[in-house]
Amino acid sequence: MVQRKKKVAIITLGCAKNQVDSEALASQFAGNDIEVTLDVSEAEVAIINTCGFIEEAKQQSIETILETLKLKGMGKLEKVYVMGCLSERYHNELEKEIPEVDRFFGSHHQPLILNELGADYKYELIGERVLSTPHHYAYLKISEGCDNPCSFCAIPLMRGNHRSKPIEQIMDEVIKLTAKGVKELIVIGQDTTYYGLDLYGKRKLASLLTALSTVNELEWIRLMYAYPAKFPLDILDVYAEQPKICRYLDLPVQHISDSVLRSMRRGITRRATEDLLRTIRDRVPGIALRTTLITGYPTETDKDVDELVEFIREFKFDRLGVFTYSLEDGTAIAAAGDPVPPDVKEERRGRIMEAQREIAMENNQQLIGKRIRVLFEREEDGSWIGRSERDAPEIDNEVLVAADGANGILAGSFSPVHITDADEYDLYGVPADGTATI
């Protein structure tokens, strides 16, 4: 008698890169006739894909493991496995501290996970994914690991050195994604600008973006996680030439004080950062620039924060997020400890976000009366909700249109919208006729 295979729940924590890994694992399970569910209460086996990026993420991962183990203790789950960044980094400690977990796996151990469940890793399924995003967009991970020496970051400890995927492999994956209805690709990696240097001897992100632009089914291609130092300026030519490339760029500058940047080992100065940002805006008019900052870094002073706030007010980023510093064992700055008190970190973060709120309101108010193209995603509380090309999912602005009178709008459809009102982080509008432009 053939033994019935267990139903598996995959619980994904952390960033979109983890999400891609879980989608690939789900595809492998499907190829082995193992049913995957998003509802852990329906499963017999739970796999938790953890994040270990900062302290808050690590705590969430630990809490999720413990909560899931409660289900096992009540007999509602037979097995609990843990994979991903936290498991990669703290494997031995976790085995000792949480022995109730049936087995811990690292970030790159999908064949071992499948073998544990009596399944085979199928190489013919490389590039196949069971999407956990809405059908109209997907994340495209073009590389793994990172070679940058940032003093605060533990990613290389968890993910290893930078490894680019060959362009041919990426394009094969994209064709499979568009066959599922994907219209927007969100290009990700630990550092997307490094793409190709390890495989081809030079940075090839421009070539990859050009190749992606030839895929007829794609309408938007969005670039994330572009490292400022040694930024490949040739990608700006692709932005100018290829209308499918969203006029949007995520460029995490982390800080602007030269002394902090030097301690962070970012490989760039304030002047070089400002020159790069101006070049991007000059060569790609109208581009929406998103950045990420860290405050509360061990060497950061009040003067450094003043300088950072002044820079934000002067440069006026379109989108901006702030992390408070998290001490990570094994990083270059760890020996300095964590001297900035938590309340001071939060006060600094509040100052930065207050400055950004004013900028965000000013930027959005300027869009009132304009007509923009919107990718609609869902209907909720009497409104259709979507995004412009200036906005990535989950982290950026949304556009709301009253469902009454919004005939013809469907999830995953593009439509022009006339903007009638705005606040700091959302736009409001009505359906418009004709071509949408900002």
C-alpha positions in Angstrom: 0.0 0.0 0.0 1.4 3.4 -1.0 1.7 5.7 2.0 -0.2 9.0 1.7 2.1 12.0 1.5 1.8 14.7 4.2 0.2 18.1 3.6 2.8 20.8 4.1 2.4 24.4 5.3 5.2 26.9 4.4 5.4 29.9 6.7 7.6 32.7 5.2 9.1 35.5 7.3 11.3 38.4 6.2 12.0 39.8 2.8 10.9 39.1 -0.7 14.1 37.1 -1.3 12.8 34.6 1.3 9.4 34.7 -0.4 11.0 33.6 -3.7 12.8 30.7 -2.0 9.5 29.5 -0.5 7.8 29.7 -3.8 10.5 27.6 -5.4 10.2 25.1 -2.6 6.4 24.9 -3.0 7.0 24.1 -6.7 9.3 21.3 -5.8 6.6 19.9 -3.4 4.0 20.2 -6.1 6.3 18.3 -8.5 6.5 15.5 -5.9 2.7 15.4 -5.5 2.9 16.9 -2.0 0.1 19.3 -1.3 1.1 22.8 0.1 -1.3 25.0 2.1 -1.0 28.5 3.4 -3.1 27.5 6.4 -1.0 25.8 9.1 -4.2 24.4 10.7 -4.8 22.3 7.6 -1.3 20.8 7.5 0.5 17.9 9.1 4.0 19.3 8.5 5.1 23.0 9.0 8.2 24.5 7.4 9.2 27.9 8.8 11.4 30.0 6.5 13.1 32.4 8.9 14.7 35.8 8.8 17.8 36.8 10.7 18.5 40.2 9.3 18.0 42.4 12.4 17.0 41.8 16.1 13.3 42.5 15.5 13.2 40.0 12.6 15.1 37.4 14.7 12.6 37.8 17.5 9.6 37.4 15.1 11.2 34.2 13.8 11.7 32.7 17.3 8.2 33.6 18.3 6.8 32.0 15.2 8.8 28.8 15.8 7.5 28.6 19.4 3.9 29.3 18.4 4.1 26.6 15.7 5.6 24.2 18.2 2.5 24.7 20.4 0.4 23.2 17.6 2.8 20.2 17.5 2.5 19.8 21.3 -1.3 19.8 21.0 -1.1 17.0 18.4 -2.2 19.3 15.5 1.1 19.0 13.7 3.3 16.0 13.3 6.5 17.7 12.3 8.0 21.2 12.5 11.1 22.1 10.4 13.0 25.4 10.3 15.0 26.8 7.4 16.3 30.1 6.1 18.6 32.9 7.4 18.2 32.5 11.2 18.7 28.7 10.9 21.7 29.2 8.7 23.4 31.6 11.1 22.4 30.1 14.5 22.0 26.4 13.6 23.9 24.9 16.6 22.4 27.4 19.1 18.8 26.8 17.9 19.2 23.0 18.0 20.3 23.3 21.6 17.7 25.8 22.7 14.7 24.5 20.8 15.1 20.7 20.6 11.4 20.3 19.9 12.0 21.4 16.2 12.4 18.2 14.2 15.3 19.5 12.1 17.0 22.8 11.2 18.1 23.6 7.6 20.1 26.4 6.2 19.3 28.9 3.4 20.4 26.6 0.6 19.2 23.2 1.7 16.1 22.6 -0.4 17.2 19.2 -1.6 17.8 18.1 2.1 14.3 19.4 3.1 12.7 17.4 0.2 14.6 14.3 1.1 13.5 14.6 4.7 9.9 14.4 3.5 10.6 11.5 1.1 10.7 13.6 -2.0 13.3 14.3 -4.7 14.8 17.6 -5.8 13.8 17.9 -9.4 16.3 19.9 -11.4 13.9 20.3 -14.3 11.8 22.4 -11.9 14.5 25.1 -11.4 12.8 28.4 -12.3 9.4 27.1 -11.5 7.5 28.7 -8.6 4.1 28.5 -6.9 3.4 32.3 -6.6 2.3 33.6 -3.2 1.9 37.1 -4.7 -1.2 38.2 -6.7 -0.9 36.7 -10.2 -0.1 40.0 -11.9 3.3 40.6 -10.2 6.3 38.5 -9.0 9.7 39.1 -7.5 12.6 38.1 -9.7 15.7 37.2 -7.7 18.7 37.6 -10.0 21.5 36.8 -7.5 22.3 35.4 -4.1 24.6 36.6 -1.4 26.7 39.8 -1.2 30.4 40.8 -1.5 30.0 44.3 -0.1 31.8 44.9 3.3 29.2 46.9 5.1 30.2 47.0 8.8 26.6 46.6 10.2 25.3 43.8 7.9 25.2 40.1 8.6 23.8 39.1 5.1 27.1 37.7 3.9 27.3 35.5 7.1 23.9 34.0 6.2 23.8 34.1 2.4 27.5 33.9 1.5 29.3 35.6 -1.4 27.6 37.1 -4.4 26.4 34.6 -7.0 24.7 35.8 -10.1 22.2 33.7 -12.0 23.0 33.3 -15.7 20.9 35.5 -18.0 19.6 32.4 -19.8 18.3 30.9 -16.6 16.7 34.2 -15.5 15.0 34.5 -18.9 13.7 31.0 -18.7 12.2 31.8 -15.3 10.6 35.0 -16.6 8.9 33.1 -19.4 7.4 30.7 -16.9 6.3 33.6 -14.7 4.5 35.4 -17.6 2.8 32.2 -18.5 1.1 32.5 -15.1 -0.1 36.0 -15.9 2.7 38.1 -14.4 2.8 41.6 -15.8 5.1 43.3 -13.4 8.6 42.0 -12.4 10.3 43.3 -9.3 14.0 42.7 -9.7 15.7 41.9 -6.4 19.0 40.6 -5.0 21.2 41.5 -2.1 22.9 44.0 -4.4 21.4 44.1 -7.9 24.0 46.5 -9.3 26.7 43.8 -8.8 24.9 41.5 -11.2 27.1 39.7 -13.6 30.5 40.7 -12.2 31.2 37.1 -10.9 29.9 35.3 -14.1 30.9 37.6 -16.9 33.8 39.7 -15.5 31.8 43.0 -15.6 28.5 44.3 -14.3 25.7 43.2 -16.7 22.6 44.6 -15.1 22.0 46.9 -18.1 22.1 43.9 -20.4 19.7 42.0 -18.2 17.2 44.8 -18.0 17.4 45.2 -21.8 16.7 41.5 -22.2 13.8 41.6 -19.8 12.3 44.5 -21.8 12.0 42.2 -24.8 9.4 40.0 -23.1 6.1 41.1 -24.7 3.9 40.0 -21.8 5.7 42.3 -19.3 4.4 45.8 -18.8 6.5 47.0 -15.8 10.0 46.1 -14.7 10.9 47.5 -11.3 14.5 47.6 -9.9 15.2 47.3 -6.2 18.3 47.2 -3.9 20.7 49.1 -6.1 24.0 49.7 -4.1 25.2 53.3 -4.5 29.0 52.7 -4.6 30.3 51.8 -8.1 26.7 52.2 -9.5 26.7 51.1 -13.2 25.6 54.3 -14.9 24.8 52.4 -18.2 21.5 51.2 -16.6 20.3 54.8 -16.9 20.5 54.5 -20.7 18.2 51.5 -20.4 15.8 53.5 -18.3 15.8 56.2 -20.9 15.3 53.8 -23.8 12.9 51.2 -22.5 9.4 52.3 -21.5 8.8 49.0 -19.6 11.4 50.0 -17.0 9.5 51.7 -14.2 10.7 55.3 -13.6 11.5 54.1 -10.1 14.7 53.1 -8.3 15.4 51.8 -4.9 18.9 53.0 -3.8 19.6 52.5 -0.1 22.1 55.2 0.9 21.9 54.3 4.7 23.4 57.6 5.8 25.0 60.8 4.5 27.5 61.8 7.1 31.0 61.1 5.8 32.2 59.9 9.2 29.3 57.4 9.5 29.6 56.3 5.9 33.3 55.6 6.4 32.6 53.6 9.6 29.8 51.7 7.8 32.3 50.8 5.0 29.9 51.9 2.3 32.7 52.8 -0.1 31.1 56.2 -1.0 31.2 59.8 0.4 28.4 62.4 0.8 29.6 64.3 -2.3 29.7 61.2 -4.5 26.3 60.2 -3.2 24.8 63.6 -4.1 26.5 63.6 -7.5 25.1 60.1 -8.2 21.5 61.1 -7.2 21.7 64.3 -9.3 22.9 62.3 -12.3 20.1 59.8 -12.0 17.5 62.6 -11.8 19.1 64.5 -14.7 19.3 61.4 -17.0 15.9 59.9 -16.0 13.5 62.9 -15.6 10.6 62.2 -13.3 12.1 59.1 -11.7 10.8 58.2 -8.3 13.7 57.6 -5.9 13.3 55.4 -2.8 16.0 55.1 -0.2 16.6 53.3 3.1 18.4 54.8 6.1 19.9 53.5 9.4 19.8 55.7 12.5 21.3 55.0 15.9 24.5 53.5 14.4 27.2 53.2 17.1 29.3 56.2 15.9 26.4 58.4 14.9 26.2 61.7 16.8 23.4 64.3 17.1 25.4 66.4 14.6 25.3 63.5 12.1 21.5 63.2 12.5 21.1 67.0 11.9 23.2 66.6 8.7 21.0 63.6 7.6 17.7 65.5 8.2 19.1 68.5 6.4 20.0 66.3 3.5 16.6 64.7 3.4 14.9 68.1 3.3 17.2 69.3 0.6 17.1 66.2 -1.7 13.4 65.3 -1.2 13.3 61.5 -1.8 10.0 60.3 -3.2 10.0 57.3 -0.9 12.0 56.7 2.2 12.2 54.1 5.0 14.3 54.1 8.3 15.6 51.3 10.4 17.1 51.8 13.8 20.5 50.2 14.2 20.5 46.5 15.4 23.8 45.1 16.7 24.6 41.9 14.8 27.1 39.4 16.1 30.0 38.7 13.8 29.8 42.1 11.9 32.7 44.5 11.7 31.1 47.1 14.0 29.9 44.6 16.6 32.9 45.2 18.8 31.7 48.9 19.3 28.6 47.6 21.1 25.3 49.4 21.0 25.9 52.7 22.8 22.9 54.7 21.5 19.9 54.1 23.8 16.7 52.7 22.3 14.7 55.8 23.1 17.3 58.0 21.4 17.2 55.8 18.3 13.4 56.1 18.2 13.6 59.9 18.6 16.1 60.1 15.8 13.9 57.9 13.6 10.9 60.1 14.4 12.7 63.2 13.3 13.7 61.7 10.0 10.2 60.3 9.3 8.6 63.6 10.3 10.8 65.4 7.7 9.9 62.8 5.1 6.1 63.1 5.9 6.3 66.7 4.9 8.1 65.9 1.7 5.7 63.1 0.9 2.7 65.3 1.3 4.3 68.0 -0.8 5.1 65.5 -3.6 1.7 63.9 -3.6 -0.1 67.3 -3.6 1.7 68.1 -6.8 0.0 65.1 -8.5 -3.5 66.5 -7.9 -5.1 67.2 -11.3 -2.7 64.8 -13.0 -3.6 61.6 -14.9 -1.6 58.5 -14.0 -1.5 54.9 -15.0 -2.5 52.5 -12.2 -2.2 48.8 -11.8 -5.2 47.8 -9.7 -4.7 45.0 -7.2 -7.8 44.5 -5.0 -11.2 45.9 -4.0 -11.5 46.7 -0.3 -13.9 48.7 1.8 -15.7 50.2 -1.1 -12.6 51.2 -3.1 -10.4 49.7 -5.8 -6.8 49.9 -4.6 -3.8 50.0 -6.9 -0.3 51.4 -7.5 1.4 53.7 -9.9 4.8 52.9 -11.5 6.3 55.1 -8.7 5.3 52.5 -6.1 6.4 49.0 -5.2 3.9 46.7 -3.5 3.6 46.7 0.3 6.2 49.4 1.0 5.0 52.4 -1.0 2.0 54.6 -1.8 -1.4 53.3 -3.0 -4.1 54.8 -5.3 -7.7 54.5 -4.2 -10.7 54.8 -6.5 -14.3 54.5 -5.3 -15.7 51.2 -6.5 -19.0 52.9 -7.5 -18.5 54.1 -11.0 -15.3 52.1 -11.5 -16.8 49.7 -14.1 -14.3 47.5 -15.9 -11.6 47.6 -13.2 -10.3 44.1 -12.3 -7.5 42.9 -10.1 -4.4 42.9 -12.3 -5.7 45.4 -14.8 -4.1 48.8 -15.8 -6.3 51.9 -16.0 -5.7 55.7 -16.2 -6.8 57.6 -13.1 -7.4 61.3 -12.6 -6.0 62.3 -9.2 -8.4 64.4 -7.2 -6.9 64.3 -3.7 -3.8 63.2 -1.8 -2.4 62.7 1.7 1.2 61.8 2.8 1.1 58.2 1.6 -2.0 57.7 -0.6 -3.6 59.2 -3.7 -7.3 59.4 -4.5 -8.9 59.6 -7.9 -11.6 58.7 -10.4 -11.3 56.7 -13.6 -10.0 58.7 -16.5 -10.2 58.3 -20.3 -7.3 58.2 -22.6 -3.6 57.7 -21.9 -2.3 58.2 -18.4 0.8 60.2 -17.9 2.4 61.9 -14.8 
